[in-house]
């Protein structure tokens, strides 16, 4: 068992997605993320604030070498959450499971994926950890064995259209 503490989270999370995507949409083929392998479990990735989701959007575009104007318009989805998550929000908590604070590059994902996959096997609903794209803020990975996730745990409640390139959020790294 990993040395993690639980965090009861009741609040909201934000996710960026292509314009017009279904609030409950997902890719046909399960994808990998920083905190999970798609063939093990799907991950619903959310950010603590809309600006953190925008920073993560910029990070994704930088990794793919795309200018922001090529990904406009896009949607921000707001989700309501009521979960108990593995708390990896600080450098000390990450160190307890053998990780360093995340950097904004896909090449660093394998050790984080191993920890996320193990947390899923241990029965955690998901985790909360530092955002690689916006230090001082957090991302949430909800493990999704079924889709959609149970509405009492995570449900979409709002969609916002962004039809102009947003300014980079304060403190963003990409």
Buried (B, 14 or more C-beta within 10 A) or exposed (E): EBEBEEBEBEEBBBBBBEEEBEBEEBEEEBBBBBBBBBEBBBBBBBBBBBBBBBBBBBBBBBEEEEEBEEBEEBBBBBBBBBBEBBBBBEEEBBEBBEBEBBEBEBEBBEEBBBBBBBBBEEEBBBBBBBBBBBBEBBBBBBBBEEEBBEEEBBBBEEBEEBEEBBEBBEBBBB
